[in-house]
Amino acid sequence: MKKQLPLHLMLIPGIILVFIYSYIPMVGSIMAFQKYIPSKGLFDSKWVGFKNFHYLFNMPDFYQVLWNTVFIAVMKIIFGLIVPIAIAILLNEIGKSFVKRWIQTLIYLPHFLSWVILGGVLIDILSPSNGLVNQFLGWFSIKPIFFLGDNNWFPFTIILSDIWKEFGFSTIVYLAALTTINPSLYEAAVIDGASRWKQTWNITLPGIMPVIILMATLSLGNVLNAGFDQIFNLYSPLVYESGDILDTLIYRIGLIDAQYGVATALGLFKSLISFALVSISYWLAYKIADYRIF
């Protein structure tokens, strides 16, 4: 215990930061049950019970926003798992290490760029008037597409651009997992005459399955996090119907319309659903793959 004491003491700054920035702000959740007025503060504002939640659930666009959030987030999770796994397996087949490292670096770079920068780049590239993508499509006599202003195209543009930004980071995680597979398994499979596809199906995928389950479990907690930064920098009133999510609705209700109680109620609703999803995903990971964090 005495030997471990310095290590435990090193946790104190982190615990203090978590307490300040994660636990103290939870006090503000009581605004969800108040008609909050900034000049009166938390303790003198009028208590309204569940009226903010009642107002929220009866908003005409609430369920459309909820659907947009779930659809975009689930598509990001599904393709955010499939694409990095496929790329990692393909990269693992490349024999020349410098080519492999060069590709890794190239696909990892977008992860370091913020959505403020990427938003400006995407707006220029996808512009219907002079964007590179529409100029390319014009060579095939395809009419210009307003990717960021058409409700049919906007959700898929969001999903694809998010995968492009983040799949490089996840690929590195799966490449690290591939190094833990015993090479003798592949040698035995080659002797038995197994093709590359059968080796991938019977050795590679089972070998990295614990990491896949871990990444899936962690991502399920983000089902209601469709990506505020990305959508806030790319959307416009033209695509509110298909692009508005819970986080952007909270922003508009709370900071633009100054309905602090309703915005807090929406944030609390989102947090409770996310907590339930994390708990369910953790239970499923334990039952299906005997995976546990604690």
C-alpha positions as a printed NumPy array, in Angstrom:
array([[  0.   ,   0.   ,   0.   ],
       [  2.846,   2.43 ,   0.884],
       [  4.513,   1.721,  -2.464],
       [  1.265,   2.536,  -4.288],
       [  0.549,   5.701,  -2.284],
       [  2.429,   8.067,  -4.676],
       [  0.45 ,   6.61 ,  -7.585],
       [ -2.818,   7.19 ,  -5.743],
       [ -1.785,  10.765,  -4.905],
       [ -1.232,  11.406,  -8.613],
       [ -4.966,  10.821,  -9.097],
       [ -5.922,  13.779,  -6.906],
       [ -5.572,  16.562,  -9.565],
       [ -7.691,  14.529, -11.997],
       [-10.352,  13.824,  -9.371],
       [-10.499,  17.549,  -8.47 ],
       [-10.927,  18.534, -12.142],
       [-13.663,  15.926, -12.657],
       [-15.447,  17.162,  -9.526],
       [-15.266,  20.812, -10.638],
       [-16.197,  20.381, -14.28 ],
       [-18.454,  17.287, -14.136],
       [-20.167,  17.069, -10.745],
       [-20.676,  20.713,  -9.691],
       [-22.42 ,  21.617, -13.012],
       [-24.99 ,  18.887, -12.242],
       [-26.544,  21.302,  -9.75 ],
       [-27.782,  23.256, -12.762],
       [-30.056,  20.335, -13.692],
       [-32.677,  21.697, -11.289],
       [-33.377,  24.394, -13.919],
       [-35.277,  21.646, -15.767],
       [-37.961,  21.933, -13.07 ],
       [-38.005,  25.73 , -12.867],
       [-39.048,  28.741, -14.88 ],
       [-35.483,  29.926, -14.613],
       [-34.821,  33.658, -14.587],
       [-31.112,  34.615, -14.467],
       [-31.723,  37.682, -12.278],
       [-33.392,  35.495,  -9.603],
       [-30.914,  32.618,  -9.752],
       [-31.441,  28.936,  -8.984],
       [-32.979,  29.373,  -5.541],
       [-35.519,  32.142,  -6.228],
       [-36.795,  31.082,  -9.642],
       [-40.314,  29.649,  -9.731],
       [-40.686,  25.851,  -9.522],
       [-42.896,  24.441, -12.309],
       [-42.544,  20.676, -11.805],
       [-42.601,  18.734, -15.091],
       [-44.102,  21.562, -17.191],
       [-40.861,  22.043, -19.119],
       [-40.851,  18.351, -20.091],
       [-44.551,  18.554, -21.059],
       [-43.834,  21.568, -23.254],
       [-40.818,  19.799, -24.75 ],
       [-42.623,  16.576, -25.667],
       [-45.45 ,  18.566, -27.28 ],
       [-43.183,  20.651, -29.494],
       [-44.132,  19.982, -33.15 ],
       [-40.58 ,  19.252, -34.277],
       [-39.301,  17.38 , -31.189],
       [-39.834,  13.841, -32.531],
       [-38.381,  14.752, -35.934],
       [-35.279,  16.113, -34.18 ],
       [-35.064,  12.938, -32.044],
       [-35.286,  10.796, -35.179],
       [-32.608,  12.877, -36.923],
       [-30.33 ,  12.467, -33.902],
       [-30.761,   8.699, -33.644],
       [-30.489,   8.127, -37.415],
       [-27.304,  10.173, -37.866],
       [-25.673,   8.804, -34.704],
       [-26.516,   5.145, -35.451],
       [-25.247,   5.421, -39.031],
       [-22.025,   6.994, -37.735],
       [-21.585,   4.153, -35.232],
       [-22.265,   1.364, -37.777],
       [-20.034,   2.709, -40.544],
       [-17.567,   4.016, -37.979],
       [-17.007,   0.379, -36.996],
       [-17.116,  -1.292, -40.418],
       [-14.856,   1.083, -42.37 ],
       [-11.874,   1.138, -39.936],
       [-11.966,  -2.675, -39.543],
       [-11.94 ,  -3.171, -43.326],
       [ -9.162,  -0.604, -43.833],
       [ -7.078,  -2.084, -40.995],
       [ -7.335,  -5.598, -42.471],
       [ -6.386,  -4.309, -45.935],
       [ -3.46 ,  -2.296, -44.548],
       [ -2.284,  -5.362, -42.64 ],
       [ -1.951,  -7.176, -45.986],
       [  0.526,  -4.591, -47.306],
       [  4.035,  -6.009, -47.072],
       [  6.094,  -2.81 , -47.465],
       [  6.124,  -1.036, -44.123],
       [  6.902,   2.47 , -45.476],
       [  3.817,   2.335, -47.735],
       [  1.752,   1.162, -44.789],
       [  3.017,   4.003, -42.544],
       [  2.484,   6.586, -45.314],
       [ -1.146,   5.527, -45.774],
       [ -1.684,   5.458, -41.994],
       [ -0.399,   9.01 , -41.665],
       [ -2.489,  10.238, -44.585],
       [ -5.785,   8.845, -43.281],
       [ -5.007,   9.921, -39.697],
       [ -4.45 ,  13.619, -40.537],
       [ -8.124,  14.747, -40.713],
       [ -8.571,  13.63 , -37.089],
       [ -6.411,  16.571, -35.96 ],
       [ -8.456,  19.205, -37.797],
       [-11.408,  20.871, -36.079],
       [-14.842,  21.032, -37.641],
       [-14.445,  24.807, -37.936],
       [-11.647,  24.255, -40.462],
       [-13.174,  21.195, -42.106],
       [-16.559,  22.943, -42.28 ],
       [-15.069,  25.743, -44.388],
       [-13.275,  23.23 , -46.592],
       [-16.42 ,  21.139, -47.117],
       [-18.584,  24.193, -47.874],
       [-16.153,  25.17 , -50.658],
       [-15.689,  21.641, -52.024],
       [-19.415,  20.813, -52.006],
       [-20.648,  24.159, -53.31 ],
       [-23.291,  23.662, -56.042],
       [-21.928,  26.585, -58.087],
       [-18.159,  26.077, -58.207],
       [-17.35 ,  23.197, -55.829],
       [-14.883,  20.535, -56.964],
       [-17.343,  17.688, -56.392],
       [-20.068,  19.22 , -58.553],
       [-17.538,  20.148, -61.254],
       [-16.455,  16.486, -61.279],
       [-20.082,  15.311, -61.478],
       [-20.627,  17.786, -64.331],
       [-18.167,  15.803, -66.476],
       [-20.744,  12.979, -66.38 ],
       [-23.655,  15.356, -67.184],
       [-24.983,  15.113, -63.614],
       [-26.807,  18.237, -62.429],
       [-25.253,  20.152, -59.489],
       [-26.254,  18.784, -56.082],
       [-26.709,  21.093, -53.09 ],
       [-25.214,  18.632, -50.571],
       [-25.461,  21.026, -47.61 ],
       [-28.796,  22.587, -48.555],
       [-30.893,  19.603, -49.647],
       [-32.751,  17.661, -46.944],
       [-32.292,  14.4  , -48.871],
       [-28.517,  14.751, -49.134],
       [-27.573,  16.543, -45.917],
       [-27.718,  13.564, -43.438],
       [-25.592,  11.363, -45.715],
       [-23.118,  14.195, -46.269],
       [-22.802,  14.515, -42.49 ],
       [-22.298,  10.763, -42.015],
       [-19.715,  10.397, -44.806],
       [-17.726,  13.461, -43.787],
       [-17.598,  12.26 , -40.166],
       [-16.348,   8.819, -41.23 ],
       [-13.714,  10.452, -43.45 ],
       [-12.493,  12.534, -40.501],
       [-12.385,   9.79 , -37.858],
       [-11.799,   6.418, -39.531],
       [ -8.012,   6.9  , -39.534],
       [ -7.88 ,   7.085, -35.724],
       [ -9.981,   3.922, -35.275],
       [ -7.925,   2.129, -37.929],
       [ -4.802,   2.537, -35.798],
       [ -6.61 ,   0.939, -32.851],
       [ -7.513,  -2.121, -34.949],
       [ -4.02 ,  -2.303, -36.46 ],
       [ -2.625,  -2.474, -32.924],
       [ -5.103,  -5.247, -32.142],
       [ -3.984,  -7.186, -35.237],
       [ -0.423,  -7.334, -33.915],
       [ -1.609,  -9.396, -30.934],
       [ -2.718, -12.324, -33.134],
       [ -0.302, -15.256, -33.023],
       [  1.39 , -15.576, -36.506],
       [  1.567, -19.362, -36.077],
       [ -2.213, -19.48 , -36.549],
       [ -1.804, -18.082, -40.086],
       [  1.075, -20.495, -40.795],
       [ -1.097, -23.444, -39.73 ],
       [ -3.971, -22.13 , -41.852],
       [ -1.716, -21.84 , -44.93 ],
       [ -0.553, -25.434, -44.443],
       [ -4.219, -26.49 , -44.294],
       [ -4.823, -24.659, -47.584],
       [ -6.995, -21.838, -46.203],
       [ -7.467, -18.85 , -48.537],
       [ -6.856, -15.249, -47.419],
       [-10.592, -14.725, -47.034],
       [-10.926, -17.832, -44.784],
       [ -7.912, -16.7  , -42.741],
       [ -9.537, -13.305, -42.296],
       [-12.915, -14.797, -41.343],
       [-11.62 , -17.543, -39.011],
       [ -8.473, -15.988, -37.51 ],
       [ -8.296, -12.212, -37.98 ],
       [-11.85 , -11.233, -37.052],
       [-12.072, -13.542, -33.989],
       [ -8.628, -12.293, -32.947],
       [ -9.699,  -8.645, -32.816],
       [-13.264,  -9.341, -31.668],
       [-12.621,  -8.162, -28.045],
       [-11.443,  -4.789, -29.389],
       [-14.438,  -4.577, -31.759],
       [-16.796,  -5.243, -28.838],
       [-14.976,  -2.662, -26.724],
       [-15.211,   0.015, -29.435],
       [-18.879,  -0.845, -30.1  ],
       [-19.669,  -0.7  , -26.392],
       [-18.01 ,   2.673, -25.993],
       [-19.716,   4.075, -29.097],
       [-23.212,   2.958, -28.058],
       [-23.144,   5.56 , -25.329],
       [-23.06 ,   8.185, -28.093],
       [-26.329,   7.174, -29.757],
       [-27.803,  10.559, -28.863],
       [-24.555,  12.427, -29.638],
       [-24.807,  13.001, -33.366],
       [-22.015,  15.607, -33.371],
       [-22.845,  19.2  , -32.417],
       [-19.605,  20.744, -33.726],
       [-19.933,  19.177, -37.141],
       [-23.608,  19.945, -37.729],
       [-23.422,  23.434, -36.209],
       [-20.689,  24.37 , -38.684],
       [-22.372,  22.81 , -41.718],
       [-26.121,  23.192, -41.392],
       [-28.507,  26.058, -42.167],
       [-32.261,  26.712, -41.801],
       [-32.698,  25.031, -45.21 ],
       [-31.899,  21.625, -43.674],
       [-33.416,  21.918, -40.194],
       [-35.927,  19.235, -41.208],
       [-33.282,  16.54 , -41.7  ],
       [-30.216,  17.966, -39.946],
       [-31.461,  19.439, -36.69 ],
       [-30.38 ,  17.264, -33.721],
       [-30.942,  17.408, -29.975],
       [-27.727,  19.35 , -29.317],
       [-28.467,  22.057, -31.895],
       [-32.058,  22.28 , -30.634],
       [-30.741,  22.765, -27.078],
       [-28.479,  25.531, -28.379],
       [-31.328,  27.353, -30.127],
       [-33.823,  26.964, -27.289],
       [-31.358,  27.84 , -24.537],
       [-29.008,  30.449, -25.96 ],
       [-31.079,  32.056, -28.727],
       [-34.652,  31.814, -27.362],
       [-33.481,  32.125, -23.702],
       [-35.786,  29.294, -22.556],
       [-33.257,  27.955, -20.069],
       [-35.636,  25.604, -18.263],
       [-36.79 ,  23.861, -21.46 ],
       [-33.231,  23.589, -22.778],
       [-32.079,  22.056, -19.482],
       [-35.012,  19.626, -19.542],
       [-33.978,  18.537, -23.025],
       [-30.36 ,  18.128, -21.926],
       [-31.442,  16.1  , -18.879],
       [-33.667,  13.899, -21.058],
       [-30.74 ,  13.238, -23.375],
       [-28.413,  12.423, -20.483],
       [-30.854,   9.954, -18.908],
       [-31.425,   8.108, -22.213],
       [-27.666,   8.007, -22.863],
       [-27.042,   6.615, -19.354],
       [-29.61 ,   3.873, -19.962],
       [-28.028,   2.993, -23.332],
       [-24.541,   2.823, -21.834],
       [-25.822,   0.527, -19.078],
       [-27.595,  -1.746, -21.583],
       [-24.574,  -1.92 , -23.902],
       [-22.281,  -2.736, -20.98 ],
       [-24.653,  -5.508, -19.857],
       [-24.805,  -6.904, -23.416],
       [-21.003,  -6.83 , -23.722],
       [-20.748,  -8.763, -20.456],
       [-23.378, -11.345, -21.488],
       [-22.214, -11.832, -25.093],
       [-18.432, -11.543, -24.816],
       [-17.756, -11.723, -21.08 ],
       [-16.265,  -8.227, -21.346],
       [-16.192,  -6.049, -18.25 ],
       [-14.505,  -2.766, -17.406],
       [-14.59 ,  -3.257, -13.632]])
